[in-house]
């Protein structure tokens, strides 16, 4: 074995590029859109109770669960999570949003024709998936979610409800419209939440300039990054003037007129 005095050099490790931080969203419970969303969720529960009043006497427990208990539970849970965790953990609202999509899909099984049923199921599945991946930070913008929620809402109003109103031989009563109003109230509340979402700014890297407060939400743990305002320098007028050097040149005596002589 040949010994050499040179030490084996280790290969430099290549640094892997840092992964981009996930986008996190939040909503403020004091925002106007959030207040509208909570009010619509409460109306959704009220419309559901009016439309299925007397459901506790029904013999079919499956119908009561899918048409009453499940949507009411989803609305109540969504409103509570918005109020309590909308700012800290908005992703928790994906749970009631997912089960509401399940309820809406079950409701479309009675819809005819078949292509309307397939299209409705597809829209609800896509809306639930887009909402979930958005609140979990997989999508960096809220606008795809706004479009995805607005599409089934417009479809419901322009196609299903319009067809029911125009083609019904016997027009539905207001009580019979309560379940549909309940579903629309939930979708509109979901749309308001999507419109109100704001991004949580990621932590500042080392050496980065401080972030200006007011341009976005700054979590409390980042407050120490805030730069203090520098004190304004004293104005030139307020600074004491330097003493001027004395002039040592002899001055002429003042003319008092005592040495003047009068000439006749």
Secondary structure, DSSP 4 states (H G I P E B T S, - for coil): ----SSPPPPPPPPPPPPPPPPPEEE--TTSHHHHHHHHHHHHHHHHHHHHTTTGGG-S-HHHHIIIIIHHHHHHHHHHHHHHHHTTT-GGGGHHHHHHHHHHHHHHGGG-SSHHHHHHHHHHHHHHHHHHHHHHTT-SS-SHHHHHHHHHHHHHIIIIIHHHHHHH-SSPPPTTTTHHHHHHHHHHHHHHHHHHH-EEEPPPPPTTPPPPPTTSSB--GGGGGGSPPPPPPPPPTTTSPPPPPPP--SPPPPP--STT-----
